[in-house]
């Protein structure tokens, strides 16, 4: 079965012998090759098969494109979330949460992320001064959701903390901003 794309043949004389030519060498005197070492070749060019049809596998190419797009999007989401988990803001929040007496009473000691791959929801943009994150934490006796909302008007001023709460799995909401055992500033 032949494709709609015709085969291309370039008819030239049979392979000519390789000849040495000092005339061709004079055309490029700046290349640093002595004229007696220049080889001029005359080789016929022919295509002995049909050219591939790029539209033959159109459906398969679309699948590859969508698989690549989904894979790249998921990779970017994971990378950006990883950057949030390693943010100094999140590390400071966890540090202060571990020292909070109210959090220790509700969750127990050894407070940290709920899983080894935590997901942090919400914007964490310290350059624009906008933080509104929520993530799951757990201790030895319980778990919960930690929520931090803070803003700042300029890079020269510290963040204003609007909400720093811990909602435990049993529904209790603890306002960590009012906890006297923690002096939390961003």
MOPE-V509330 format. One record per residue. N is the residue number from 1. PSI is psi as a letter, one per 40 degrees, with the letter a starting at -180 (none if undefined). Layout:
BEGIN
n = [N	N]
psi = [PSI	PSI]
END
This chain:
BEGIN
n = [1	2	3	4	5	6	7	8	9	10	11	12	13	14	15	16	17	18	19	20	21	22	23	24	25	26	27	28	29	30	31	32	33	34	35	36	37	38	39	40	41	42	43	44	45	46	47	48	49	50	51	52	53	54	55	56	57	58	59	60	61	62	63	64	65	66	67	68	69	70	71	72	73	74	75	76	77	78	79	80	81	82	83	84	85	86	87	88	89	90	91	92	93	94	95	96	97	98	99	100	101	102	103	104	105	106	107	108	109	110	111	112	113	114	115	116	117	118	119	120	121	122	123	124	125	126	127	128	129	130	131	132	133	134	135	136	137	138	139	140	141	142	143	144	145	146	147	148	149	150	151	152	153	154	155	156	157	158	159	160	161	162	163	164	165	166	167	168	169	170	171	172	173	174	175	176	177	178	179	180	181	182	183	184	185	186]
psi = [h	i	i	e	h	i	i	h	h	h	h	i	i	i	h	i	i	h	i	h	h	e	d	d	d	e	d	g	e	e	e	e	h	i	d	e	e	h	h	h	i	h	h	i	h	i	h	e	i	i	i	i	h	e	e	d	f	d	d	d	d	d	d	d	d	d	d	d	d	d	d	d	d	d	d	d	d	d	d	d	d	d	d	d	d	e	i	d	d	d	d	d	d	d	d	d	d	d	e	h	d	d	d	d	d	d	e	i	i	f	h	a	i	d	i	e	g	i	h	h	i	i	h	g	g	d	d	e	f	h	h	g	i	h	i	h	i	i	a	d	e	a	i	a	h	h	h	h	h	i	i	i	d	i	e	e	i	i	i	h	h	d	h	g	i	h	h	i	d	e	e	h	h	h	h	e	d	e	h	e	e	h	g	h	i	none]
END
